[in-house]
Amino acid sequence: MNAKSVTALSAVLITLATVTTAHASGAATNKVLISGPLILVFLGFCALVVVAQIIPVITTLYGMIKGVKKSKEEVRANVKAN
């Protein structure tokens, strides 16, 4: 075994030895729901912010795809004309 494979194997073993599982608590949702309406309004506002940030991403992605498609069509037209 060379030094690189020993180092990689050591890194993998150390990572696997230190990994622990995360246990989800069943009471976590219950605490949010009994906290009051202000917590739910805050969480709703956070969701609204996330959705408002996704809309420009979708329109930009649509424009990029449309631009790539248009440039490919122009290349095909140029090839046919020659």
N, C-alpha and C positions, 0 to 999 in steps of 0.2 A: 504494500500500500504506500502510495506517495503521500507527501505532506498535505496536499490540497484535499485529498479524499478523507484523511484523518481529521483535518480541521472541519470539513463539512459534516462528517459523521458526528463529531463532538458537538457541533452547534445544534444539530437536529436532536441529539439525545438530551442536551441541556434544556432545549425548548420543550420537549415532550415531558421532561421530568418536572418542570416548573409550571406547566399548564394546569389550571384548576377549572372546574365547571362552575357556571353561574346558576344558582338556583333561584327561580322566580317565585316570589311570594304571592300567594293567592289573595292576600289582603291589600295589595298595592292598589288595585282598582277600587276596592271598597273605600279606601282612604280618600281618593279623589272625589268620589261621588258624595261622600258625607261632609266634605270640606265646605261646601256652600256654593251659592250661585256665582260668586265672584271668581272663584277658581275656574269654573266651567266657562265663564265669559272670557277669561284670560286665555284659556286653551283654545277657544273658538277663534279669538283674535290671532293667536299664533298660527292656526290652520289657515286663516284668511291671508296672512302674510306669505305663507308658503305657496298657496295657490296663486297669489298675485305675482310671485316671482317665477312661477312655472309658465305663465302665459307668454312673456317675451321670449323665453327659451324655445317654446314650441314654434312661434312665428319666425324666429331666426333660423331654426333648423329647417323649417319649410322653405324659407328663402334660399338657404344654402343648397338644398336638394334640387330646387327648381333651377338655380343657376348652373349647377353641374349638368343637369339634364339638357339645358339650353346650349351649353358649350359643346356637349357631345353631338347634338344635332347640327350645330354649325360646322363642326369638323367633318361630319359625314357629308354635308352639302358641298363643302370645298373639295372633298375627294371625288365626288361624282362629277363636279364641274370640270375637273382637269381630265 
